[in-house]
Amino acid sequence: MGFLKSRRFLLVAGILLIGLPGAWLFARDTADAGTAVTARVKRGEFKVTVTTSGELRARKFVQITAPAGAQEAEIYQMKISSIVPEGTLVKAGDVVAELDRSALASKVAEVTLALQKAEAVYEQASLDSTLNLSKAREEIRSMELGLEEKRLAKEQAAFEAPTVRRQAEIDLEKAERALAQARLDYTTKTEQAQAKMREVGADLSRQRNQLQVVQDVMQGFTVKAPAPGMVIYVKEWNGRKRTTGSQVNAWDPGVATLPDLTQMESVTYVNEIDVRKIAVGQPVALSLDSDPTRKLQGKVTSVANVGEQRPNTDAKVFEVKVEVLQADTTLRPGMTTANGIETHRSPDALFLPFEAVNNENGVPFVYRQSGSRLTKQEVVTGATNDDEVIIERGLAENDLVLLAPPRNGDRLPLLRLPGSTAGAPAGGDTARSATPLPTSPPAAGSTTPAAPAGAGAGKS
């Protein structure tokens, strides 16, 4: 009898030992499900927005530049000695800036000296030509008189011996030929003198023109406004504005601009990760840092194809231009804007916080809670924004999911979607391993039975 009681005691003790771990695990799972942070699957409009910081500038403007003939005057670098404050309202013809004339003064002296030298050469060539041609004309006159003498000698030798008459004829012929050659030489000397005068005259004209250009450039060193408007400083390649002391070169002569404040745009830079989402025509919501409550509407008008390295940054960025659609003359160039570029919009989509989505061997899944039951459900995700992600398959509206994995989450079996190929090797048969999905409980107040989560529920 005592033996039977001992066996019965041992049997009950064994059953208790076997059942306690399972009961403890069940109680722990229930406690985890009850205390975990959860979120419900929502349905509604879903937007994806890329937020950047930009700077306003005018789409159209009149540029105020250094003198246009500076390169012809061989002046390649000019320094701004003074300029009116940025934002000054000017009229056409008002002085905007003064350029340093010290470099130009030496150029004026150099060109003036070259002009004086050219004038002296021209005058010397003119005197030489006059002297040479005068001397040639005098020689021709002397030859004409000599020819007349030879002709008289020939007439007087008519009654002389034949040899004397022949000598007189030879002398006359020589005089005639010498005179003809002298006249030809005079024509050649005249052409030579004209050519020489054209040569020195061209150099003289060039020096005169150069001096005129330098003088015009010097007058242009007083930079005036070509039209009325507000003065906005020009930015250099490094982002700094040109002001007093800045250098202006002949290839980039901009000193300031007069913007058209009725047509503004925000210039921003998007990193190479987000730029693939940006496209021309996308709507943009803008706000001013100076007045965050003020909202403006815009659209993307330009996306750069090539990235660039901006100062003080390590990542490559791409320039994006956003047109401000409302005309507002109170906007000023240089104002900082916050640009929300809408890259995607789904009018009716299921979505949940992206913290709820986990990944196992390339398969996205969530921990779905139904009462005290917890399942590990595969999902198909769509677009994401900063906080949430679209669920295309696997969940239904109002499904409850965990935002953090439970302690025993790795022990739960993964419920796959029918026909899912996520995480499968190429050529693998995943349809056979698909697990039927549990049904979701109906939403509160709903009279329609809940459909299986994988049977088309949750498609946007």
KEKETI-233779 format. One line per field, with one value per residue (C-alpha): residue in one letter; x, y, z; residue number from 1. Coordinates in Angstrom, 2 decimals. Each point is the difference from the previous one (the first is absolute). Layout:
// residues N
rest: [A ...]
east: [X ...]
north: [Y ...]
up: [Z ...]
nr: [NUM ...]
//
This chain:
// residues 460
rest: [M G F L K S R R F L L V A G I L L I G L P G A W L F A R D T A D A G T A V T A R V K R G E F K V T V T T S G E L R A R K F V Q I T A P A G A Q E A E I Y Q M K I S S I V P E G T L V K A G D V V A E L D R S A L A S K V A E V T L A L Q K A E A V Y E Q A S L D S T L N L S K A R E E I R S M E L G L E E K R L A K E Q A A F E A P T V R R Q A E I D L E K A E R A L A Q A R L D Y T T K T E Q A Q A K M R E V G A D L S R Q R N Q L Q V V Q D V M Q G F T V K A P A P G M V I Y V K E W N G R K R T T G S Q V N A W D P G V A T L P D L T Q M E S V T Y V N E I D V R K I A V G Q P V A L S L D S D P T R K L Q G K V T S V A N V G E Q R P N T D A K V F E V K V E V L Q A D T T L R P G M T T A N G I E T H R S P D A L F L P F E A V N N E N G V P F V Y R Q S G S R L T K Q E V V T G A T N D D E V I I E R G L A E N D L V L L A P P R N G D R L P L L R L P G S T A G A P A G G D T A R S A T P L P T S P P A A G S T T P A A P A G A G A G K S]
east: [0.00 2.81 1.68 -3.07 -0.23 3.65 -0.51 -3.06 1.98 2.86 -2.43 -1.72 3.36 1.18 -3.11 0.47 3.65 -0.87 -2.91 1.53 2.48 -2.74 -2.33 2.77 0.80 -3.70 -0.37 3.14 -1.21 -3.34 1.74 2.28 -3.00 -1.82 2.82 1.60 -0.29 -2.36 -1.42 -2.99 0.08 -1.57 -1.67 0.09 2.05 3.73 2.68 3.75 1.80 3.66 0.74 2.88 1.18 0.24 0.68 -2.23 1.22 -1.61 -0.61 0.61 2.35 2.06 3.70 2.21 3.46 3.47 0.93 -0.53 3.22 2.32 1.42 0.72 1.78 2.05 -1.48 -0.85 -0.36 -1.92 -0.54 -3.22 1.04 -3.54 -3.57 -3.41 -1.54 -1.86 -3.72 0.37 -2.71 1.58 -1.18 1.42 3.33 0.63 3.54 0.13 3.73 3.47 2.89 3.63 1.73 3.60 0.59 -1.60 2.10 3.22 -1.75 -1.07 3.59 1.29 -2.52 0.58 3.75 -0.56 -2.29 2.61 2.60 -2.35 -0.67 3.74 0.56 -2.86 1.38 3.52 -1.32 -1.96 3.10 2.17 -2.56 -0.32 3.78 0.62 -2.77 1.10 3.53 -1.28 -2.08 3.03 2.10 -2.72 -0.06 3.78 -0.22 -2.66 2.36 2.88 -2.20 -0.76 3.75 0.62 -2.75 1.58 3.42 -1.44 -1.52 3.33 1.84 -2.12 2.79 2.84 1.82 -2.00 1.78 -0.88 -3.63 -0.09 1.45 -2.60 -2.78 1.38 0.19 -3.60 -1.25 1.81 -1.57 -3.48 0.41 1.37 -2.95 -2.52 1.68 0.00 -3.71 -0.66 2.17 -1.95 -3.26 1.50 1.32 -3.43 -1.62 2.68 -0.64 -3.75 0.49 2.28 -2.49 -2.81 2.11 0.90 -3.49 -1.57 2.20 -0.89 -3.73 0.37 1.67 -2.64 -2.77 1.73 0.21 -3.69 -0.90 2.04 -1.62 -3.47 0.84 1.22 -3.33 -1.73 1.84 -2.82 -2.63 -3.54 -3.38 -1.37 -3.58 -1.93 -0.18 1.44 3.75 0.87 3.63 1.30 1.21 3.37 0.73 0.71 -3.34 1.42 -1.57 2.01 0.37 2.61 3.43 -1.20 1.65 -1.91 1.55 -0.61 -1.61 -2.41 -0.66 -3.13 0.00 -3.67 -3.45 -3.38 -2.47 -3.59 -1.71 -3.24 1.61 1.87 1.45 1.59 3.35 0.71 2.40 -1.15 2.33 0.70 -2.19 -3.19 0.60 -1.24 -3.44 -0.11 -1.56 -1.00 -3.59 -0.29 -1.93 1.93 -1.20 2.25 0.26 2.26 2.43 -0.72 -3.75 -0.75 -3.74 0.13 -0.58 0.76 -0.62 2.59 1.07 3.29 1.25 3.54 2.04 3.74 1.36 3.47 0.84 2.34 2.03 -1.28 2.28 0.28 -1.74 1.31 -2.97 -0.86 -3.17 -2.16 -1.46 -3.79 -1.95 -3.51 -2.22 -2.15 -3.45 -1.41 1.19 1.01 2.16 0.73 2.26 3.66 2.96 2.12 -2.90 0.30 -2.86 -1.04 -1.03 -2.22 0.22 -2.87 1.51 -2.87 -3.69 -2.44 -3.58 -1.07 2.63 0.62 2.99 1.61 3.13 3.09 1.42 -2.56 1.53 2.81 2.05 1.09 2.15 -1.35 -3.64 -1.78 -2.41 -1.87 -1.11 -3.80 -1.99 -3.51 -1.24 2.60 1.28 3.19 0.94 2.98 -1.54 1.77 -1.00 0.61 1.09 -0.23 1.11 1.35 0.26 1.81 -2.38 -2.16 -0.03 -2.75 -1.14 -1.12 -0.72 -0.12 -2.05 -3.45 -1.23 0.02 2.27 2.10 3.77 2.92 2.47 2.84 0.74 -1.13 2.49 -0.96 -0.54 2.72 -1.81 -3.23 -0.51 -0.08 -3.38 0.74 -2.31 -1.34 2.24 2.64 3.55 1.63 3.21 -0.17 3.00 -0.31 -2.16 -1.31 -3.56 -1.50 -3.64 0.22 1.36 -2.67 -1.84 -3.72 -0.56 -2.19 -3.02 -0.02 -2.70 -2.63 0.42 -2.01 -3.57 0.37 -2.65 2.05 2.19 3.70 1.70 3.30 2.85 1.73 -3.07 0.24 -0.53 2.03 0.62 0.30]
north: [0.00 2.39 -0.96 0.96 3.33 0.68 -0.79 2.26 2.81 -0.38 -0.01 3.21 1.64 -0.93 1.41 3.21 0.24 -0.52 2.45 2.85 1.19 0.05 1.85 2.42 0.61 0.50 2.41 1.86 0.24 1.30 2.51 1.12 0.44 1.94 2.40 0.50 3.35 -0.45 1.95 -0.51 -0.17 3.19 0.75 3.42 2.37 -0.70 2.51 -0.28 3.32 0.96 2.99 2.32 3.51 2.48 3.63 2.37 1.76 1.72 -2.06 3.10 2.87 2.77 -0.38 2.93 -0.68 1.43 1.78 -2.29 1.06 -0.90 -3.01 2.10 2.47 -2.92 0.53 -3.45 0.56 2.86 0.69 1.43 3.03 0.92 -1.19 1.07 -2.15 -3.08 0.59 3.63 1.19 1.78 1.74 -0.37 1.86 0.01 -0.88 -3.52 -0.63 1.42 -2.13 0.55 2.09 -0.55 -2.87 1.95 3.13 -1.78 -1.44 3.49 1.25 -2.99 0.44 3.78 -0.54 -2.53 2.47 2.76 -2.36 -0.98 3.65 0.72 -2.95 1.17 3.53 -1.27 -2.24 2.91 2.24 -2.72 -0.64 3.71 0.45 -3.05 0.83 3.64 -1.08 -2.43 2.71 2.32 -2.70 -0.56 3.76 0.01 -2.97 1.76 2.98 -2.29 -1.70 3.39 0.71 -3.35 0.74 3.39 -1.64 -2.54 2.79 1.88 -3.17 -0.34 1.53 -1.75 -3.16 -3.22 -1.13 3.24 -0.28 -3.62 0.99 2.74 -2.52 -2.44 2.72 1.05 -3.58 -0.49 3.18 -1.10 -3.45 1.45 2.38 -2.80 -2.16 2.90 0.51 -3.73 0.15 3.00 -1.94 -2.89 2.32 1.61 -3.42 -0.88 3.21 -0.63 -3.55 1.24 2.65 -2.58 -2.21 2.66 1.47 -3.35 -0.26 3.58 -0.73 -3.15 1.93 2.72 -2.61 -1.72 3.28 0.62 -3.46 0.52 3.38 -1.49 -2.80 2.56 1.80 -3.36 -0.50 2.09 -2.76 1.28 -1.73 -0.79 -0.13 0.71 -2.68 -1.39 -0.67 -3.61 -1.06 -2.68 -3.28 -1.45 -3.68 -0.62 1.47 3.28 3.25 2.60 3.13 2.67 -1.52 -2.84 -0.67 0.12 -1.55 0.58 -3.46 0.37 3.75 -0.10 2.51 -0.13 -0.79 1.72 -2.88 -0.23 -0.60 -1.17 -3.24 -1.84 -3.47 -1.96 -1.61 -3.04 -2.94 -3.61 -2.83 -2.82 -2.44 2.05 1.61 -3.11 0.71 3.57 0.77 3.14 1.03 -1.41 2.28 1.73 1.57 2.90 1.94 2.88 -0.37 3.62 -0.73 -3.75 0.64 1.36 -2.77 0.17 -2.41 -0.93 -2.64 -1.56 1.56 -1.37 -2.93 -0.06 -3.07 0.35 0.20 2.52 0.47 2.92 1.91 -1.50 -3.24 -3.49 -1.49 0.65 2.04 0.87 3.44 0.16 3.13 0.57 2.67 2.00 0.02 3.02 3.49 1.79 3.13 -0.28 -2.98 0.88 -1.77 -1.78 -0.98 -3.56 -2.37 -3.45 -2.03 -3.06 -1.75 -2.47 -2.99 -2.48 0.06 -2.89 1.21 -3.29 -2.21 -2.19 1.10 -0.40 1.25 -1.35 -1.10 -2.85 -1.58 -2.50 -2.09 -3.62 -1.31 2.66 -0.59 3.00 -0.91 1.39 -1.39 0.07 -0.22 -1.39 -0.05 -1.93 -1.74 1.17 -0.95 0.73 1.20 0.66 3.29 1.73 3.61 3.01 3.62 1.40 3.44 1.25 -1.79 -2.57 -2.65 -1.20 -3.61 -1.40 -3.58 -1.95 2.22 1.54 3.29 0.23 -3.05 0.34 -0.39 0.21 2.85 -2.08 -3.74 -2.07 -2.01 -3.30 1.44 -2.10 -3.18 0.86 -1.51 2.45 -0.01 0.50 1.60 -2.18 0.27 2.03 -0.17 2.32 -1.44 -3.10 -1.08 0.35 -2.77 -1.03 -1.24 2.16 -0.70 -3.41 1.40 2.69 -0.21 0.85 3.27 0.36 2.17 3.48 0.93 2.44 3.65 1.41 0.68 -1.93 -2.58 -1.46 -3.01 0.65 -1.34 -1.86 2.47 -1.36 -0.20 3.43 1.90 3.13 0.71 3.70]
up: [0.00 0.82 -3.24 -2.03 1.75 -0.79 -3.68 -0.13 1.62 -2.45 -2.97 1.13 0.65 -3.51 -1.61 1.93 -1.01 -3.66 -0.03 1.96 -2.76 -2.62 2.32 0.86 -3.68 -0.78 2.87 -1.11 -3.62 1.21 2.23 -2.89 -2.29 2.62 0.88 -3.44 -1.81 -2.92 -2.94 -2.26 -3.78 -1.33 -3.31 -1.66 -2.11 0.06 -1.06 -0.43 0.39 -0.40 2.23 -0.88 0.76 -2.87 -0.78 -1.93 -3.11 -2.95 -3.13 -2.14 0.73 -1.58 0.63 0.97 -1.37 -0.21 -3.28 -2.98 -1.76 2.87 -1.83 -3.11 2.23 1.39 3.47 1.33 3.75 1.62 3.67 1.44 2.04 1.11 -0.56 1.28 2.78 -1.13 -0.26 -1.07 -2.40 -2.98 -3.14 -3.48 -0.15 3.76 1.09 1.42 0.42 -0.58 -1.25 0.95 -2.72 1.15 -2.42 -2.81 0.58 -0.96 -3.04 -1.11 0.33 -1.99 -2.82 -0.10 -0.36 -2.77 -1.78 0.18 -1.43 -2.83 -0.78 -0.16 -2.34 -2.19 -0.16 -0.79 -2.78 -1.44 -0.05 -1.54 -2.72 -0.77 -0.18 -2.18 -2.45 -0.19 -0.80 -2.65 -1.64 -0.12 -1.66 -2.61 -0.72 -0.46 -2.38 -2.04 -0.42 -0.89 -2.58 -1.55 -0.24 -1.73 -2.50 -0.88 -0.34 -2.42 -2.14 -0.08 -1.08 -3.13 -2.14 1.85 -0.86 0.19 3.16 1.76 -1.06 1.23 3.38 0.39 -0.73 2.59 2.65 -0.70 0.24 3.33 1.37 -1.08 1.56 3.25 0.26 -0.64 2.69 2.47 -0.52 0.63 3.13 1.22 -0.34 1.99 2.69 0.25 0.56 2.57 1.88 -0.01 1.29 2.76 1.00 0.09 2.26 2.51 -0.31 0.95 3.08 0.91 -0.36 2.11 2.79 -0.17 0.19 2.89 1.89 -0.69 1.29 3.16 0.56 -0.50 2.42 2.52 -0.25 0.47 3.29 1.39 -0.19 -0.50 0.12 -3.49 1.33 3.20 2.68 3.22 0.14 0.85 0.22 -2.37 1.51 -0.94 -0.66 3.69 1.10 1.31 -1.11 -1.88 2.05 0.72 -0.58 -2.22 -3.36 -3.29 -3.09 -3.68 -0.49 2.93 0.18 2.18 2.87 1.07 -1.36 -0.19 0.50 -1.19 3.37 -1.64 -1.21 2.75 0.40 2.82 -0.79 2.15 0.01 0.42 1.02 -2.41 1.98 -0.40 -3.41 -1.84 1.50 -1.33 -3.40 -1.86 0.68 3.53 2.40 2.79 3.24 1.01 3.22 1.00 2.87 0.87 0.18 0.34 0.04 -3.52 -2.53 -3.72 -2.85 -2.59 -2.48 -1.06 -3.24 -0.26 1.35 -0.68 -1.78 1.50 3.70 1.54 3.15 2.03 2.40 3.49 -1.04 -0.68 -1.88 -3.64 -0.51 -3.00 -0.69 -0.11 -0.98 1.36 -1.56 2.42 -1.56 1.87 -0.97 3.19 -0.12 3.73 -0.67 -0.09 -1.59 2.56 2.27 1.32 -0.76 1.18 -3.05 0.33 -3.38 -0.40 -1.80 0.45 0.92 0.48 0.54 1.66 1.59 3.04 2.05 3.39 1.80 -1.73 3.40 -0.08 -3.12 0.58 -2.40 0.01 -2.84 -2.35 0.97 1.59 2.79 3.01 3.35 -0.18 3.19 0.10 3.55 1.97 -3.11 -1.74 -3.57 -2.17 -3.29 -3.32 -1.67 -3.31 0.53 -2.28 0.18 3.26 1.50 3.07 2.41 -1.77 -2.71 -2.36 0.44 -3.36 1.14 3.23 2.32 0.18 1.34 3.83 0.37 3.15 -0.35 2.42 -0.40 1.54 -0.24 2.99 2.01 -1.60 -3.48 -1.61 1.06 -1.81 -3.47 -2.92 -1.73 -3.71 -2.57 -2.82 -3.04 1.85 -1.39 2.53 1.38 -2.25 -2.15 -3.76 -1.46 3.44 0.47 2.70 -0.77 1.63 3.24 0.30 3.32 0.20 1.80 3.05 -0.33 1.47 2.50 -1.32 0.83 2.88 -1.08 -3.27 -1.02 -2.85 0.81 -0.33 -3.12 0.11 0.23 -3.08 -2.21 -1.55 3.25 0.39 -3.67 -0.67]
nr: [1 2 3 4 5 6 7 8 9 10 11 12 13 14 15 16 17 18 19 20 21 22 23 24 25 26 27 28 29 30 31 32 33 34 35 36 37 38 39 40 41 42 43 44 45 46 47 48 49 50 51 52 53 54 55 56 57 58 59 60 61 62 63 64 65 66 67 68 69 70 71 72 73 74 75 76 77 78 79 80 81 82 83 84 85 86 87 88 89 90 91 92 93 94 95 96 97 98 99 100 101 102 103 104 105 106 107 108 109 110 111 112 113 114 115 116 117 118 119 120 121 122 123 124 125 126 127 128 129 130 131 132 133 134 135 136 137 138 139 140 141 142 143 144 145 146 147 148 149 150 151 152 153 154 155 156 157 158 159 160 161 162 163 164 165 166 167 168 169 170 171 172 173 174 175 176 177 178 179 180 181 182 183 184 185 186 187 188 189 190 191 192 193 194 195 196 197 198 199 200 201 202 203 204 205 206 207 208 209 210 211 212 213 214 215 216 217 218 219 220 221 222 223 224 225 226 227 228 229 230 231 232 233 234 235 236 237 238 239 240 241 242 243 244 245 246 247 248 249 250 251 252 253 254 255 256 257 258 259 260 261 262 263 264 265 266 267 268 269 270 271 272 273 274 275 276 277 278 279 280 281 282 283 284 285 286 287 288 289 290 291 292 293 294 295 296 297 298 299 300 301 302 303 304 305 306 307 308 309 310 311 312 313 314 315 316 317 318 319 320 321 322 323 324 325 326 327 328 329 330 331 332 333 334 335 336 337 338 339 340 341 342 343 344 345 346 347 348 349 350 351 352 353 354 355 356 357 358 359 360 361 362 363 364 365 366 367 368 369 370 371 372 373 374 375 376 377 378 379 380 381 382 383 384 385 386 387 388 389 390 391 392 393 394 395 396 397 398 399 400 401 402 403 404 405 406 407 408 409 410 411 412 413 414 415 416 417 418 419 420 421 422 423 424 425 426 427 428 429 430 431 432 433 434 435 436 437 438 439 440 441 442 443 444 445 446 447 448 449 450 451 452 453 454 455 456 457 458 459 460]
//
